[in-house]
Amino acid sequence: MKTDIHPKYYSEATITCANCKKEFKFGNTQESIQVETCSNCHPFYTGKKTLLDTEGRVDKFRQKRAAATGMVKKDRKKKTLEERVNDELSAQLLKEKLKLAKKEEAKAEKEA
């Protein structure tokens, strides 16, 4: 093993929770670490329904949701096979009519 290339290992490093101020002793390469939440105060581990929202994301979501209550969702009716075929046929007929109209215009221009 090479010397002087490995970081110093602290067997009694302290990890401090910023929320409940509890300290844990742990082995690490840093002497002290601060974390936002720990197993002592995290809602998943404690079973409490408290919400930790440091960036305001939950409030932002609730505001968007409240603003969207007046919006009405559009109900889309699914077309039947017959309606889709009729739409496609009418589109094809329209294309053919446009082609015929262009041909007639071209004939009229040649004659004039």
DRENTORKOL-3810 file (N, C-alpha, C; in nm, 4 decimals):
REM DRENTORKOL-3810
@n.u->0.0849; n.v->-0.1166; n.w->0.0000; ca.u->0.0000; ca.v->0.0000; ca.w->0.0000; c.u->0.0901; c.v->0.1237; c.w->0.0000
@n.u->0.0551; n.v->0.2229; n.w->-0.0845; ca.u->0.1359; ca.v->0.3447; ca.w->-0.0925; c.u->0.1096; c.v->0.4323; c.w->0.0299
@n.u->0.2094; n.v->0.5072; n.w->0.0663; ca.u->0.1939; ca.v->0.5957; ca.w->0.1816; c.u->0.1537; c.v->0.7354; c.w->0.1364
@n.u->0.0867; n.v->0.8068; n.w->0.2214; ca.u->0.0459; ca.v->0.9472; ca.w->0.2024; c.u->-0.0493; c.v->0.9709; c.w->0.0848
@n.u->-0.1224; n.v->0.8701; n.w->0.0399; ca.u->-0.2207; ca.v->0.8943; ca.w->-0.0660; c.u->-0.3635; c.v->0.8725; c.w->-0.0171
@n.u->-0.3762; n.v->0.8085; n.w->0.0968; ca.u->-0.5094; ca.v->0.7795; ca.w->0.1488; c.u->-0.5556; c.v->0.8895; c.w->0.2441
@n.u->-0.6853; n.v->0.9211; n.w->0.2443; ca.u->-0.7336; ca.v->1.0243; ca.w->0.3369; c.u->-0.7289; c.v->0.9733; c.w->0.4808
@n.u->-0.7242; n.v->1.0672; n.w->0.5725; ca.u->-0.7196; ca.v->1.0313; ca.w->0.7137; c.u->-0.8572; c.v->0.9778; c.w->0.7559
@n.u->-0.8564; n.v->0.8690; n.w->0.8300; ca.u->-0.9799; ca.v->0.8061; ca.w->0.8736; c.u->-1.0044; c.v->0.8390; c.w->1.0201
@n.u->-1.1244; n.v->0.8936; n.w->1.0460; ca.u->-1.1634; ca.v->0.9275; ca.w->1.1829; c.u->-1.2607; c.v->0.8208; c.w->1.2318
@n.u->-1.2204; n.v->0.7439; n.w->1.3287; ca.u->-1.3070; ca.v->0.6365; ca.w->1.3793; c.u->-1.4169; c.v->0.6920; c.w->1.4698
@n.u->-1.3985; n.v->0.8123; n.w->1.5217; ca.u->-1.4989; ca.v->0.8754; ca.w->1.6080; c.u->-1.5519; c.v->1.0045; c.w->1.5441
@n.u->-1.5836; n.v->1.0020; n.w->1.4148; ca.u->-1.6399; ca.v->1.1193; ca.w->1.3466; c.u->-1.7819; c.v->1.1427; c.w->1.3965
@n.u->-1.8226; n.v->1.2695; n.w->1.4064; ca.u->-1.9574; ca.v->1.3009; ca.w->1.4556; c.u->-2.0466; c.v->1.3427; c.w->1.3405
@n.u->-2.1643; n.v->1.2869; n.w->1.3394; ca.u->-2.2675; ca.v->1.3250; ca.w->1.2432; c.u->-2.3760; c.v->1.3954; c.w->1.3233
@n.u->-2.4051; n.v->1.5215; n.w->1.2894; ca.u->-2.5006; ca.v->1.6021; ca.w->1.3644; c.u->-2.6240; c.v->1.6283; c.w->1.2790
@n.u->-2.7414; n.v->1.6057; n.w->1.3360; ca.u->-2.8676; ca.v->1.6335; ca.w->1.2671; c.u->-2.9020; c.v->1.7806; c.w->1.2877
@n.u->-2.9301; n.v->1.8520; n.w->1.1788; ca.u->-2.9639; ca.v->1.9940; ca.w->1.1876; c.u->-3.1039; c.v->2.0141; c.w->1.2431
@n.u->-3.1898; n.v->1.9134; n.w->1.2321; ca.u->-3.3285; ca.v->1.9258; ca.w->1.2751; c.u->-3.3452; c.v->1.9024; c.w->1.4255
@n.u->-3.2909; n.v->1.7916; n.w->1.4760; ca.u->-3.3113; ca.v->1.7582; ca.w->1.6174; c.u->-3.1841; c.v->1.7715; c.w->1.7014
@n.u->-3.0720; n.v->1.8064; n.w->1.6398; ca.u->-2.9428; ca.v->1.8287; ca.w->1.7075; c.u->-2.8851; c.v->1.7032; c.w->1.7721
@n.u->-2.9291; n.v->1.5858; n.w->1.7316; ca.u->-2.8744; ca.v->1.4622; ca.w->1.7857; c.u->-2.7414; c.v->1.4324; c.w->1.7167
@n.u->-2.6455; n.v->1.3789; n.w->1.7924; ca.u->-2.5143; ca.v->1.3464; ca.w->1.7386; c.u->-2.4939; c.v->1.1954; c.w->1.7378
@n.u->-2.4341; n.v->1.1468; n.w->1.6285; ca.u->-2.4004; ca.v->1.0059; ca.w->1.6145; c.u->-2.2501; c.v->0.9949; c.w->1.5981
@n.u->-2.1915; n.v->0.8927; n.w->1.6536; ca.u->-2.0494; ca.v->0.8640; ca.w->1.6352; c.u->-2.0382; c.v->0.7578; c.w->1.5265
@n.u->-1.9503; n.v->0.7843; n.w->1.4310; ca.u->-1.9415; ca.v->0.6973; ca.w->1.3154; c.u->-1.8019; c.v->0.7078; c.w->1.2568
@n.u->-1.7529; n.v->0.6072; n.w->1.1897; ca.u->-1.6228; ca.v->0.6121; ca.w->1.1245; c.u->-1.6361; c.v->0.6744; c.w->0.9866
@n.u->-1.5505; n.v->0.7728; n.w->0.9569; ca.u->-1.5601; ca.v->0.8425; ca.w->0.8300; c.u->-1.4274; c.v->0.9117; c.w->0.7993
@n.u->-1.4138; n.v->0.9615; n.w->0.6770; ca.u->-1.2935; ca.v->1.0350; ca.w->0.6389; c.u->-1.3057; c.v->1.1834; c.w->0.6693
@n.u->-1.4242; n.v->1.2287; n.w->0.7074; ca.u->-1.4432; ca.v->1.3678; ca.w->0.7501; c.u->-1.4632; c.v->1.3678; c.w->0.9011
@n.u->-1.4145; n.v->1.4725; n.w->0.9647; ca.u->-1.4212; ca.v->1.4761; ca.w->1.1107; c.u->-1.5631; c.v->1.5006; c.w->1.1609
@n.u->-1.6394; n.v->1.5846; n.w->1.0907; ca.u->-1.7779; ca.v->1.6094; ca.w->1.1318; c.u->-1.8638; c.v->1.6326; c.w->1.0077
@n.u->-1.9876; n.v->1.5859; n.w->1.0145; ca.u->-2.0831; ca.v->1.5976; ca.w->0.9043; c.u->-2.2147; c.v->1.6480; c.w->0.9617
@n.u->-2.2827; n.v->1.7372; n.w->0.8873; ca.u->-2.4161; ca.v->1.7821; ca.w->0.9278; c.u->-2.5168; c.v->1.7329; c.w->0.8247
@n.u->-2.6236; n.v->1.6705; n.w->0.8723; ca.u->-2.7312; ca.v->1.6227; ca.w->0.7852; c.u->-2.8601; c.v->1.6952; c.w->0.8190
@n.u->-2.9530; n.v->1.7009; n.w->0.7221; ca.u->-3.0801; ca.v->1.7706; ca.w->0.7440; c.u->-3.1716; c.v->1.6960; c.w->0.8387
@n.u->-3.1880; n.v->1.5658; n.w->0.8133; ca.u->-3.2734; ca.v->1.4829; ca.w->0.8985; c.u->-3.2011; c.v->1.3524; c.w->0.9290
@n.u->-3.2396; n.v->1.2909; n.w->1.0374; ca.u->-3.1795; ca.v->1.1629; ca.w->1.0751; c.u->-3.2917; c.v->1.0635; c.w->1.1047
@n.u->-3.2537; n.v->0.9434; n.w->1.1429; ca.u->-3.3543; ca.v->0.8416; ca.w->1.1729; c.u->-3.4332; c.v->0.8748; c.w->1.2992
@n.u->-3.3819; n.v->0.9660; n.w->1.3793; ca.u->-3.4502; ca.v->1.0057; ca.w->1.5023; c.u->-3.5686; c.v->1.0992; c.w->1.4740
@n.u->-3.5586; n.v->1.1818; n.w->1.3691; ca.u->-3.6632; ca.v->1.2809; ca.w->1.3439; c.u->-3.7296; c.v->1.2680; c.w->1.2065
@n.u->-3.6877; n.v->1.1748; n.w->1.1232; ca.u->-3.7472; ca.v->1.1595; ca.w->0.9901; c.u->-3.8864; c.v->1.0976; c.w->1.0021
@n.u->-3.9872; n.v->1.1526; n.w->0.9299; ca.u->-4.1254; ca.v->1.1030; ca.w->0.9421; c.u->-4.1416; c.v->0.9559; c.w->0.9052
@n.u->-4.0610; n.v->0.9065; n.w->0.8135; ca.u->-4.0729; ca.v->0.7655; ca.w->0.7748; c.u->-4.0391; c.v->0.6738; c.w->0.8912
@n.u->-3.9375; n.v->0.7077; n.w->0.9675; ca.u->-3.8941; ca.v->0.6239; ca.w->1.0785; c.u->-3.9750; c.v->0.6488; c.w->1.2059
@n.u->-4.0212; n.v->0.7704; n.w->1.2254; ca.u->-4.0934; ca.v->0.8025; ca.w->1.3488; c.u->-4.2420; c.v->0.7735; c.w->1.3389
@n.u->-4.2975; n.v->0.7689; n.w->1.2171; ca.u->-4.4398; ca.v->0.7453; ca.w->1.2000; c.u->-4.5226; c.v->0.8705; c.w->1.2143
@n.u->-4.4587; n.v->0.9834; n.w->1.2332; ca.u->-4.5312; ca.v->1.1103; ca.w->1.2443; c.u->-4.5671; c.v->1.1592; c.w->1.1052
@n.u->-4.6726; n.v->1.2333; n.w->1.0967; ca.u->-4.7171; ca.v->1.2859; ca.w->0.9683; c.u->-4.6641; c.v->1.4273; c.w->0.9435
@n.u->-4.5533; n.v->1.4610; n.w->1.0005; ca.u->-4.4959; ca.v->1.5938; ca.w->0.9790; c.u->-4.4339; c.v->1.5997; c.w->0.8413
@n.u->-4.4318; n.v->1.7167; n.w->0.7853; ca.u->-4.3814; ca.v->1.7358; ca.w->0.6514; c.u->-4.2603; c.v->1.8268; c.w->0.6561
@n.u->-4.1495; n.v->1.7800; n.w->0.6031; ca.u->-4.0282; ca.v->1.8599; ca.w->0.5986; c.u->-4.0126; c.v->1.9131; c.w->0.4561
@n.u->-4.0461; n.v->2.0388; n.w->0.4359; ca.u->-4.0392; ca.v->2.0985; ca.w->0.3038; c.u->-3.9486; c.v->2.2205; c.w->0.3116
@n.u->-3.8231; n.v->2.2020; n.w->0.2785; ca.u->-3.7276; ca.v->2.3111; ca.w->0.2931; c.u->-3.7298; c.v->2.4063; c.w->0.1744
@n.u->-3.7740; n.v->2.3604; n.w->0.0581; ca.u->-3.7720; ca.v->2.4448; ca.w->-0.0612; c.u->-3.9094; c.v->2.4958; c.w->-0.1016
@n.u->-4.0139; n.v->2.4658; n.w->-0.0281; ca.u->-4.1468; ca.v->2.5160; ca.w->-0.0585; c.u->-4.2143; c.v->2.4449; c.w->-0.1744
@n.u->-4.1719; n.v->2.3250; n.w->-0.2085; ca.u->-4.2286; ca.v->2.2531; ca.w->-0.3228; c.u->-4.3719; c.v->2.2099; c.w->-0.2978
@n.u->-4.4010; n.v->2.1689; n.w->-0.1769; ca.u->-4.5363; ca.v->2.1225; ca.w->-0.1450; c.u->-4.6343; c.v->2.2392; c.w->-0.1536
@n.u->-4.5967; n.v->2.3550; n.w->-0.0990; ca.u->-4.6845; ca.v->2.4722; ca.w->-0.1070; c.u->-4.7063; c.v->2.5141; c.w->-0.2519
@n.u->-4.6021; n.v->2.5076; n.w->-0.3317; ca.u->-4.6134; ca.v->2.5436; ca.w->-0.4732; c.u->-4.7104; c.v->2.4493; c.w->-0.5442
@n.u->-4.7005; n.v->2.3196; n.w->-0.5144; ca.u->-4.7911; ca.v->2.2222; ca.w->-0.5734; c.u->-4.9349; c.v->2.2474; c.w->-0.5305
@n.u->-4.9551; n.v->2.2753; n.w->-0.4039; ca.u->-5.0909; ca.v->2.3010; ca.w->-0.3540; c.u->-5.1503; c.v->2.4257; c.w->-0.4174
@n.u->-5.0698; n.v->2.5285; n.w->-0.4416; ca.u->-5.1191; ca.v->2.6495; ca.w->-0.5071; c.u->-5.1597; c.v->2.6191; c.w->-0.6503
@n.u->-5.0787; n.v->2.5410; n.w->-0.7216; ca.u->-5.1134; ca.v->2.5047; ca.w->-0.8589; c.u->-5.2422; c.v->2.4234; c.w->-0.8626
@n.u->-5.2558; n.v->2.3331; n.w->-0.7691; ca.u->-5.3746; ca.v->2.2481; ca.w->-0.7641; c.u->-5.4996; c.v->2.3307; c.w->-0.7345
@n.u->-5.4863; n.v->2.4281; n.w->-0.6432; ca.u->-5.6003; ca.v->2.5134; ca.w->-0.6095; c.u->-5.6385; c.v->2.6000; c.w->-0.7290
@n.u->-5.5405; n.v->2.6454; n.w->-0.8049; ca.u->-5.5687; ca.v->2.7283; ca.w->-0.9220; c.u->-5.6352; c.v->2.6472; c.w->-1.0325
@n.u->-5.6096; n.v->2.5195; n.w->-1.0368; ca.u->-5.6621; ca.v->2.4344; ca.w->-1.1431; c.u->-5.8014; c.v->2.3791; c.w->-1.1125
@n.u->-5.8606; n.v->2.4109; n.w->-0.9979; ca.u->-5.9909; ca.v->2.3539; ca.w->-0.9642; c.u->-6.1019; c.v->2.4067; c.w->-1.0545
@n.u->-6.0867; n.v->2.5277; n.w->-1.1070; ca.u->-6.1891; ca.v->2.5840; ca.w->-1.1937; c.u->-6.1838; c.v->2.5315; c.w->-1.3358
@n.u->-6.0768; n.v->2.4634; n.w->-1.3707; ca.u->-6.0610; ca.v->2.4116; ca.w->-1.5062; c.u->-6.1485; c.v->2.2883; c.w->-1.5250
@n.u->-6.2062; n.v->2.2767; n.w->-1.6442; ca.u->-6.2916; ca.v->2.1636; ca.w->-1.6758; c.u->-6.2168; c.v->2.0722; c.w->-1.7718
@n.u->-6.2101; n.v->1.9475; n.w->-1.7388; ca.u->-6.1417; ca.v->1.8522; ca.w->-1.8236; c.u->-6.2311; c.v->1.8165; c.w->-1.9410
@n.u->-6.1730; n.v->1.8186; n.w->-2.0587; ca.u->-6.2475; ca.v->1.7907; ca.w->-2.1795; c.u->-6.2641; c.v->1.6397; c.w->-2.1950
@n.u->-6.3880; n.v->1.5953; n.w->-2.2141; ca.u->-6.4130; ca.v->1.4531; ca.w->-2.2364; c.u->-6.4006; c.v->1.4246; c.w->-2.3856
@n.u->-6.3106; n.v->1.3375; n.w->-2.4181; ca.u->-6.2930; ca.v->1.3010; ca.w->-2.5586; c.u->-6.3681; c.v->1.1715; c.w->-2.5848
@n.u->-6.4514; n.v->1.1786; n.w->-2.6870; ca.u->-6.5269; ca.v->1.0605; ca.w->-2.7238; c.u->-6.4440; c.v->0.9800; c.w->-2.8229
@n.u->-6.4290; n.v->0.8546; n.w->-2.7970; ca.u->-6.3520; ca.v->0.7693; ca.w->-2.8852; c.u->-6.4351; c.v->0.7398; c.w->-3.0093
@n.u->-6.3739; n.v->0.7591; n.w->-3.1267; ca.u->-6.4462; ca.v->0.7373; ca.w->-3.2512; c.u->-6.4606; c.v->0.5883; c.w->-3.2782
@n.u->-6.5744; n.v->0.5527; n.w->-3.3347; ca.u->-6.5962; ca.v->0.4141; ca.w->-3.3736; c.u->-6.5253; c.v->0.3893; c.w->-3.5064
@n.u->-6.5155; n.v->0.2660; n.w->-3.5441; ca.u->-6.4506; ca.v->0.2291; ca.w->-3.6692; c.u->-6.5234; c.v->0.2927; c.w->-3.7874
@n.u->-6.6529; n.v->0.2927; n.w->-3.7830; ca.u->-6.7324; ca.v->0.3501; ca.w->-3.8919; c.u->-6.7046; c.v->0.4998; c.w->-3.9067
@n.u->-6.6969; n.v->0.5706; n.w->-3.7947; ca.u->-6.6696; ca.v->0.7145; ca.w->-3.8000; c.u->-6.5291; c.v->0.7420; c.w->-3.8541
@n.u->-6.4316; n.v->0.6602; n.w->-3.8159; ca.u->-6.2952; ca.v->0.6796; ca.w->-3.8668; c.u->-6.2885; c.v->0.6542; c.w->-4.0170
@n.u->-6.3583; n.v->0.5495; n.w->-4.0639; ca.u->-6.3596; ca.v->0.5194; ca.w->-4.2071; c.u->-6.4270; c.v->0.6324; c.w->-4.2830
@n.u->-6.5395; n.v->0.6825; n.w->-4.2299; ca.u->-6.6094; ca.v->0.7931; ca.w->-4.2959; c.u->-6.5223; c.v->0.9185; c.w->-4.3023
@n.u->-6.4493; n.v->0.9479; n.w->-4.1964; ca.u->-6.3597; ca.v->1.0636; ca.w->-4.1961; c.u->-6.2498; c.v->1.0479; c.w->-4.3007
@n.u->-6.1934; n.v->0.9275; n.w->-4.3098; ca.u->-6.0867; ca.v->0.9032; ca.w->-4.4061; c.u->-6.1389; c.v->0.9142; c.w->-4.5494
@n.u->-6.2576; n.v->0.8587; n.w->-4.5744; ca.u->-6.3164; ca.v->0.8672; ca.w->-4.7086; c.u->-6.3483; c.v->1.0115; c.w->-4.7472
@n.u->-6.3994; n.v->1.0881; n.w->-4.6525; ca.u->-6.4300; ca.v->1.2281; ca.w->-4.6836; c.u->-6.3022; c.v->1.3070; c.w->-4.7104
@n.u->-6.1945; n.v->1.2752; n.w->-4.6412; ca.u->-6.0664; ca.v->1.3421; ca.w->-4.6665; c.u->-6.0146; c.v->1.3065; c.w->-4.8051
@n.u->-6.0289; n.v->1.1802; n.w->-4.8452; ca.u->-5.9852; ca.v->1.1380; ca.w->-4.9785; c.u->-6.0682; c.v->1.2052; c.w->-5.0864
@n.u->-6.1990; n.v->1.2143; n.w->-5.0678; ca.u->-6.2853; ca.v->1.2815; ca.w->-5.1648; c.u->-6.2484; c.v->1.4288; c.w->-5.1793
@n.u->-6.2191; n.v->1.4928; n.w->-5.0688; ca.u->-6.1801; ca.v->1.6336; ca.w->-5.0710; c.u->-6.0506; c.v->1.6518; c.w->-5.1497
@n.u->-5.9549; n.v->1.5616; n.w->-5.1312; ca.u->-5.8287; ca.v->1.5682; ca.w->-5.2059; c.u->-5.8538; c.v->1.5527; c.w->-5.3554
@n.u->-5.9398; n.v->1.4564; n.w->-5.3915; ca.u->-5.9709; ca.v->1.4342; ca.w->-5.5331; c.u->-6.0393; c.v->1.5560; c.w->-5.5945
@n.u->-6.1306; n.v->1.6195; n.w->-5.5227; ca.u->-6.1991; ca.v->1.7398; ca.w->-5.5725; c.u->-6.0984; c.v->1.8524; c.w->-5.5941
@n.u->-6.0035; n.v->1.8664; n.w->-5.5014; ca.u->-5.9006; ca.v->1.9696; ca.w->-5.5171; c.u->-5.8133; c.v->1.9427; c.w->-5.6390
@n.u->-5.7777; n.v->1.8160; n.w->-5.6642; ca.u->-5.6984; ca.v->1.7802; ca.w->-5.7816; c.u->-5.7739; c.v->1.8139; c.w->-5.9095
@n.u->-5.9035; n.v->1.7780; n.w->-5.9129; ca.u->-5.9844; ca.v->1.8078; ca.w->-6.0323; c.u->-5.9967; c.v->1.9575; c.w->-6.0552
@n.u->-6.0128; n.v->2.0329; n.w->-5.9466; ca.u->-6.0241; ca.v->2.1776; ca.w->-5.9593; c.u->-5.8941; c.v->2.2369; c.w->-6.0127
@n.u->-5.7808; n.v->2.1860; n.w->-5.9694; ca.u->-5.6517; ca.v->2.2350; ca.w->-6.0183; c.u->-5.6336; c.v->2.2012; c.w->-6.1659
@n.u->-5.6745; n.v->2.0800; n.w->-6.2049; ca.u->-5.6641; ca.v->2.0406; ca.w->-6.3460; c.u->-5.7496; c.v->2.1314; c.w->-6.4331
@n.u->-5.8715; n.v->2.1617; n.w->-6.3882; ca.u->-5.9607; ca.v->2.2491; ca.w->-6.4642; c.u->-5.9034; c.v->2.3890; c.w->-6.4758
@n.u->-5.8426; n.v->2.4406; n.w->-6.3678; ca.u->-5.7797; ca.v->2.5725; ca.w->-6.3708; c.u->-5.6622; c.v->2.5740; c.w->-6.4682
@n.u->-5.5858; n.v->2.4649; n.w->-6.4677; ca.u->-5.4725; ca.v->2.4561; ca.w->-6.5601; c.u->-5.5208; c.v->2.4529; c.w->-6.7049
@n.u->-5.6316; n.v->2.3808; n.w->-6.7336; ca.u->-5.6890; ca.v->2.3763; ca.w->-6.8674; c.u->-5.7378; c.v->2.5130; c.w->-6.9103
@n.u->-5.8030; n.v->2.5820; n.w->-6.8160; ca.u->-5.8563; ca.v->2.7144; ca.w->-6.8472; c.u->-5.7437; c.v->2.8128; c.w->-6.8765
@n.u->-5.6335; n.v->2.8021; n.w->-6.8073; ca.u->-5.5185; ca.v->2.8901; ca.w->-6.8325; c.u->-5.4548; c.v->2.8612; c.w->-6.9665
@n.u->-5.4474; n.v->2.7336; n.w->-7.0071; ca.u->-5.3902; ca.v->2.6957; ca.w->-7.1368; c.u->-5.4771; c.v->2.7479; c.w->-7.2506
@n.u->-5.6074; n.v->2.7379; n.w->-7.2328; ca.u->-5.7002; ca.v->2.7836; ca.w->-7.3366; c.u->-5.7009; c.v->2.9357; c.w->-7.3496
@n.u->-5.6764; n.v->3.0042; n.w->-7.2401; ca.u->-5.6834; ca.v->3.1506; ca.w->-7.2434; c.u->-5.5589; c.v->3.2144; c.w->-7.2975
END
